[in-house]
Structures are given as C-alpha cells and as structure tokens.
C-alpha cells in the first residue's frame, strides 16, 4: 500500500484532485501503519509540489455572493485534508504552504498536540485582494496524527479588519479568537458565519489536546482557550506593497523559526467562559492583548521546507474549523 502512495507522485497535474481521493483511501486503509509525517509528505509530494504555480495567479477579492449562497457547514463538519468536491472557497483563496514542525517549550501543562508534533503543514494567505480592502493576513495550521486519525486544524487572524496599507504579514499576532468589529461589511460576513457557528470570531483548539501525534489518548486533556502566533523578533522578512506577498514569503528559507506559539486560559472555568455568549461578543482588542500578556509560551513553529504557491494548496487543501459548540462538547465530555 505504501508503494502505491509513492507511485502517485508521477500522476498528471490534471488528475490531481481525483488522485488525492485515492490517496485518502490508501492512508485510511493503512491505519496504524502510516505515520503522521508519511501522510503529510504524501500530500506534499503528490499534490502540493506537482501543482506549484510557475506564474502566480492574481489575488482575488472576497466573494460575498459565495458566502451567502454556499453552505459553510463543510467548514465545520468535513474532517478530511482535501476539500469536498463542491467546496467553492470564497475567502483566503490565494497563499503559500510549507511543511513545518511544532517544537514544544515543555514548560506548560497543555496536552496532546501541544506536547509537540514534527509533522504539520502551515498555510499563509490573504482574506481578500489588498487593493480594495487593505492587507488582511491569515494563517492556517494542520497537525497530523499517526494512523487513520483525522488531522487537527486551526485558522488564525490578526483581526476581522485589515491592516490597511501595512503589508507586513507578521506585523501583528495571529489568534484563533479575535474581537468583533463595527465595520458594516464585516458585520455582514459575521452574520453569515453566525448562521453556522454561535461565535463566528472563535475557532477552537480543544481537539488538539485530546491525543498526541502518535495517538496516545490523554486521560485528562487540557487545551488553551486562546492561542497566539507571534513572529520572533529575529525573523528576517522584507515586506513591500509593490511586491506580491507570496514572493516575499517564499524568500523565507527552511529551518527558520517562523512563529512563537502562546496559549491563554482564563483563571475561571473554561467551560463557563465559553458557555457565556457575552464573552465572545464583548472580547475587546484590549482584553485580547491582555490575554497575550498573560499567555504561556507553548513552543515554536519551524519551517521544514521553503514556502510554495500551489493550486492544490489554494483550492484543494482543507482546514476544518472547530466551532464553539464542538469545543463545549469536548469540555463537557472530559
């Protein structure tokens, strides 16, 4: 079975997404025989690299009509690493992907994937074209498990509004829990997401704490409420509004520590806080900044490859969202 995965690397670019369906079936069939890194590298070798863009496609504006008329349920319900056949991405359409590893600081009490994972993918993208609405960066992280267990995923933003004319991708911390904004356009988008999730400004990471990369089931799983990705001060990154952000990110080389990861949990019961609808609605920029000040260093994210811009990375690679309802279900169960 493993041999069949390797042979898929020779597949035609035009058959990439169907081949990926076969790859999923193969990796599921291998169960405990396939490692987390083998799953990640199969995606990289047979899907991401073969569809690398020779010429970068133009950045696209947000498609409000797609957000309105396309169901967002798959974003919460679909567990696969490959987008469903009918998935039509409306935001974060263009970006870059790299292989990464998460190195735990080993000075925190969080469990599961937070104990470290050498087998992950990271995607850096823009919510929409910066020409009309400003520069709005986002990050998506995918950590794999050994065997037939689905990956853990989280998406993070600097905020729901853009950075304006500031094109520094790493200017602000990224978080899975961001304050609401008063901008009318953002309110409309929040309303659409709110149809499918009680707190559209929140994407949970409670599932990250359940199992380690090698599928050890934690007896008492613990995950932070809010995580932050902060670029280290020594990161060498040159940004310019005159240059495509993807080209600038591709200059960052394998081996670079690209993010420090911090985790915050309130002193009171996390279950009570997340069940309190007011908390997500009233989370302010000041409170979020205070949460970061009080957060623990969980570890670092280090590039295992250079960044590439890929058609599969843009349209085929899928990052599931953990809703507030899912987070509460995990907390209530444990």
C-alpha positions as CSV (number, residue, x, y, z in Angstrom):
1,X,0.0,0.0,0.0
2,X,2.8,2.4,0.8
3,X,4.3,1.8,-2.6
4,X,1.1,2.9,-4.2
5,X,1.4,6.3,-2.5
6,X,4.9,6.8,-3.8
7,X,3.8,5.9,-7.3
8,X,1.1,8.6,-7.2
9,X,3.8,11.2,-7.3
10,X,4.0,10.6,-11.1
11,X,0.4,11.4,-11.6
12,X,-0.6,14.1,-14.0
13,X,-1.3,17.6,-12.7
14,X,-4.7,17.5,-14.4
15,X,-5.7,14.4,-12.3
16,X,-4.5,15.8,-9.0
17,X,-7.7,16.1,-7.0
18,X,-9.1,12.6,-8.1
19,X,-5.8,11.1,-7.3
20,X,-5.9,12.7,-3.8
21,X,-9.2,10.9,-3.2
22,X,-7.4,7.6,-3.8
23,X,-4.6,8.7,-1.6
24,X,-7.1,9.3,1.2
25,X,-8.5,5.8,0.8
26,X,-4.9,4.4,0.9
27,X,-3.9,6.3,4.0
28,X,-7.2,5.3,5.7
29,X,-6.6,1.7,4.7
30,X,-3.1,1.7,6.2
31,X,-4.4,2.7,9.6
32,X,-1.7,2.3,12.2
33,X,0.9,1.5,9.6
34,X,1.2,5.0,8.3
35,X,2.9,7.8,10.3
36,X,1.9,11.4,10.6
37,X,4.9,12.5,8.5
38,X,4.1,10.0,5.8
39,X,0.6,11.4,5.5
40,X,1.9,15.0,5.3
41,X,4.7,14.1,2.9
42,X,2.2,12.2,0.6
43,X,0.1,15.4,0.4
44,X,3.3,17.4,-0.3
45,X,4.8,15.1,-2.9
46,X,1.7,14.1,-4.8
47,X,-0.5,17.2,-4.6
48,X,1.3,20.4,-3.5
49,X,4.5,20.1,-5.4
50,X,3.1,18.9,-8.7
51,X,0.7,21.9,-8.8
52,X,3.2,24.6,-7.8
53,X,2.5,27.8,-9.7
54,X,5.1,28.7,-12.3
55,X,3.3,32.1,-12.5
56,X,1.4,33.4,-9.5
57,X,-2.3,33.7,-10.2
58,X,-3.8,37.1,-9.4
59,X,-5.1,37.8,-5.9
60,X,-8.9,37.8,-5.8
61,X,-11.4,39.9,-3.9
62,X,-13.8,38.4,-1.4
63,X,-16.9,36.8,-3.0
64,X,-19.8,37.9,-0.8
65,X,-22.3,36.0,-3.1
66,X,-20.4,32.8,-2.5
67,X,-20.6,33.3,1.2
68,X,-24.3,34.0,1.0
69,X,-25.3,31.1,-1.3
70,X,-22.7,28.4,-0.5
71,X,-23.3,26.4,2.7
72,X,-20.4,26.8,5.2
73,X,-21.4,23.6,7.0
74,X,-18.5,21.7,5.4
75,X,-16.0,24.0,7.1
76,X,-17.3,22.7,10.5
77,X,-18.3,19.2,9.6
78,X,-15.8,17.9,7.0
79,X,-12.8,16.1,8.6
80,X,-10.7,15.4,5.5
81,X,-7.5,17.0,4.5
82,X,-8.9,17.5,1.0
83,X,-11.8,19.9,0.2
84,X,-15.1,18.4,-0.6
85,X,-15.9,18.2,-4.4
86,X,-18.5,21.0,-4.2
87,X,-16.4,23.3,-1.9
88,X,-16.0,26.7,-3.6
89,X,-13.7,28.9,-1.5
90,X,-14.9,32.5,-1.1
91,X,-12.1,33.9,1.1
92,X,-8.4,33.2,1.7
93,X,-8.2,31.8,-1.8
94,X,-4.5,32.5,-2.6
95,X,-1.5,31.9,-0.4
96,X,1.6,29.8,0.2
97,X,2.1,26.5,2.0
98,X,5.1,24.9,3.8
99,X,6.0,21.9,5.8
100,X,6.6,22.7,9.5
101,X,7.2,21.2,12.9
102,X,5.9,22.3,16.2
103,X,8.5,22.1,19.0
104,X,7.0,22.3,22.5
105,X,8.6,24.5,25.1
106,X,7.8,21.7,27.6
107,X,7.1,24.3,30.3
108,X,3.3,24.3,30.1
109,X,0.6,21.8,31.2
110,X,-1.3,21.5,27.9
111,X,-1.7,18.0,26.4
112,X,-2.0,16.2,23.1
113,X,-0.6,18.0,20.1
114,X,0.7,20.8,22.3
115,X,3.4,18.3,23.5
116,X,5.0,18.6,20.1
117,X,4.4,17.5,16.5
118,X,7.1,17.2,13.8
119,X,4.5,16.6,11.1
120,X,2.5,19.6,10.2
121,X,1.6,22.0,7.3
122,X,1.1,25.7,7.5
123,X,-0.7,28.0,5.0
124,X,-0.3,31.8,4.9
125,X,-2.9,33.7,2.9
126,X,-4.8,36.9,2.5
127,X,-8.5,37.1,3.2
128,X,-9.0,39.1,0.0
129,X,-7.1,41.2,-2.5
130,X,-5.5,44.1,-0.7
131,X,-6.2,46.6,-3.5
132,X,-9.7,47.4,-2.3
133,X,-10.0,46.5,1.3
134,X,-6.4,46.6,2.7
135,X,-4.0,43.9,3.7
136,X,-5.7,41.2,5.8
137,X,-3.4,38.2,6.5
138,X,-4.4,34.8,7.9
139,X,-2.7,31.6,9.0
140,X,-4.0,28.0,8.9
141,X,-2.2,25.2,10.7
142,X,-2.7,21.4,10.2
143,X,-1.2,18.9,12.5
144,X,-1.3,15.2,11.6
145,X,-1.7,12.0,13.6
146,X,-0.3,8.5,13.0
147,X,-2.7,6.0,11.5
148,X,-6.3,6.7,10.5
149,X,-7.0,9.6,12.9
150,X,-8.0,12.9,11.2
151,X,-5.7,15.9,11.5
152,X,-6.2,18.8,13.9
153,X,-6.7,22.2,12.2
154,X,-7.0,25.8,13.3
155,X,-7.2,29.1,11.4
156,X,-6.0,32.3,12.9
157,X,-6.3,36.0,12.0
158,X,-4.7,39.3,13.2
159,X,-8.3,40.6,13.4
160,X,-11.5,40.8,11.5
161,X,-10.5,44.1,9.8
162,X,-7.4,44.6,7.6
163,X,-4.1,46.2,8.4
164,X,-4.8,48.9,5.8
165,X,-1.7,49.9,3.8
166,X,0.6,48.0,6.1
167,X,1.8,45.0,4.1
168,X,4.0,43.4,6.8
169,X,2.4,39.9,7.1
170,X,3.9,39.5,10.6
171,X,3.1,42.9,12.0
172,X,0.5,41.7,14.5
173,X,-0.1,38.5,16.4
174,X,-2.4,35.9,14.9
175,X,-5.1,34.4,17.1
176,X,-8.0,31.9,16.9
177,X,-10.2,34.2,19.0
178,X,-10.5,37.8,17.7
179,X,-12.7,40.8,18.7
180,X,-15.7,41.8,16.7
181,X,-15.5,44.9,14.6
182,X,-18.1,47.7,14.0
183,X,-17.4,47.9,10.2
184,X,-20.7,47.2,8.3
185,X,-19.2,44.9,5.7
186,X,-17.5,42.8,8.5
187,X,-20.8,42.7,10.3
188,X,-22.5,41.1,7.3
189,X,-19.8,38.5,7.0
190,X,-20.0,37.7,10.7
191,X,-23.8,37.4,10.3
192,X,-23.3,34.8,7.5
193,X,-20.8,32.8,9.6
194,X,-23.0,33.2,12.6
195,X,-25.7,31.1,10.8
196,X,-23.4,28.1,11.2
197,X,-21.4,29.0,14.4
198,X,-22.6,30.7,17.6
199,X,-19.3,32.6,17.8
200,X,-18.0,33.4,14.3
201,X,-15.0,35.2,15.8
202,X,-13.8,32.0,17.5
203,X,-12.2,28.8,16.2
204,X,-11.5,26.3,18.9
205,X,-8.4,24.2,19.7
206,X,-9.9,21.9,22.3
207,X,-9.5,18.9,19.9
208,X,-5.7,19.5,19.8
209,X,-5.4,18.4,23.4
210,X,-7.2,15.0,23.1
211,X,-4.4,12.9,21.5
212,X,-0.7,13.2,20.9
213,X,0.8,12.8,17.4
214,X,1.3,9.0,18.0
215,X,-2.4,8.7,19.1
216,X,-1.8,8.4,22.9
217,X,-5.3,9.3,24.3
218,X,-4.9,11.8,27.1
219,X,-6.8,10.8,30.3
220,X,-7.2,14.4,31.3
221,X,-6.9,16.5,28.1
222,X,-6.1,20.2,28.5
223,X,-6.1,22.9,25.8
224,X,-5.9,26.7,26.0
225,X,-8.9,28.8,25.2
226,X,-6.9,31.2,23.0
227,X,-3.7,30.7,21.2
228,X,-1.4,33.4,19.6
229,X,1.1,33.0,16.8
230,X,3.8,35.7,17.2
231,X,6.6,36.2,14.8
232,X,10.0,36.2,16.6
233,X,11.9,39.5,16.6
234,X,14.8,37.9,14.7
235,X,12.6,36.8,11.7
236,X,14.2,38.3,8.6
237,X,11.2,39.4,6.4
238,X,11.0,42.2,4.0
239,X,7.6,43.4,3.0
240,X,6.5,45.9,0.3
241,X,3.2,47.0,-1.2
242,X,5.0,46.9,-4.5
243,X,5.7,43.2,-4.3
244,X,3.3,40.2,-4.1
245,X,3.2,39.0,-0.5
246,X,3.7,35.4,-1.8
247,X,7.0,36.2,-3.3
248,X,8.2,37.8,-0.1
249,X,7.2,34.8,2.0
250,X,8.9,32.4,-0.5
251,X,12.2,34.2,0.5
252,X,12.0,32.7,4.0
253,X,14.0,29.5,4.0
254,X,13.6,26.1,5.5
255,X,15.0,25.9,9.1
256,X,13.6,29.4,10.0
257,X,11.7,29.7,13.3
258,X,8.6,31.5,11.9
259,X,6.3,31.7,14.9
260,X,6.3,31.5,18.7
261,X,3.1,30.0,19.9
262,X,1.5,31.2,23.1
263,X,-1.6,29.8,24.9
264,X,-4.0,31.5,27.3
265,X,-6.8,30.1,29.5
266,X,-8.9,32.2,32.0
267,X,-8.5,31.6,35.7
268,X,-12.2,30.7,35.9
269,X,-13.7,27.6,34.4
270,X,-13.0,27.4,30.7
271,X,-16.4,25.6,30.2
272,X,-18.2,28.5,31.9
273,X,-16.4,31.2,29.9
274,X,-17.1,29.5,26.5
275,X,-20.7,28.9,27.5
276,X,-21.1,32.6,28.2
277,X,-22.2,34.2,24.9
278,X,-21.3,37.6,26.2
279,X,-17.6,36.8,26.4
280,X,-17.1,36.2,22.6
281,X,-19.3,39.2,21.7
282,X,-17.6,41.5,24.2
283,X,-14.0,40.4,23.7
284,X,-12.1,43.7,23.0
285,X,-8.7,44.4,21.5
286,X,-7.5,45.5,24.9
287,X,-8.7,42.2,26.5
288,X,-7.1,40.1,23.8
289,X,-3.8,42.0,24.2
290,X,-4.0,41.4,28.0
291,X,-4.6,37.7,27.3
292,X,-1.5,37.6,25.3
293,X,0.5,39.3,28.1
294,X,-0.7,36.5,30.4
295,X,-0.2,33.7,28.0
296,X,2.3,30.9,28.3
297,X,4.9,30.0,25.7
298,X,3.7,26.7,24.2
299,X,6.6,26.3,21.7
300,X,7.8,27.3,18.3
301,X,6.9,26.6,14.7
302,X,9.9,25.9,12.4
303,X,9.9,25.6,8.6
304,X,10.7,22.2,7.3
305,X,10.6,23.4,3.7
306,X,10.5,26.6,1.8
307,X,7.1,28.1,1.1
308,X,5.5,27.3,-2.2
309,X,2.4,28.7,-4.0
310,X,0.3,25.8,-5.3
311,X,-3.1,25.3,-6.9
312,X,-3.8,22.4,-4.6
313,X,-2.7,24.5,-1.7
314,X,-5.1,27.2,-2.7
315,X,-8.1,25.2,-3.7
316,X,-7.7,21.6,-2.5
317,X,-6.1,21.7,0.9
318,X,-8.8,21.8,3.6
319,X,-8.7,23.2,7.1
320,X,-11.6,22.2,9.3
321,X,-13.0,24.7,11.9
322,X,-13.8,23.7,15.5
323,X,-16.9,25.6,16.4
324,X,-17.8,26.9,19.9
325,X,-20.4,24.1,20.0
326,X,-17.7,21.5,19.3
327,X,-15.4,23.0,21.9
328,X,-18.1,22.8,24.6
329,X,-18.9,19.3,23.6
330,X,-15.3,18.3,24.2
331,X,-15.2,20.1,27.5
332,X,-18.4,18.6,28.7
333,X,-17.2,15.1,27.8
334,X,-13.9,15.5,29.6
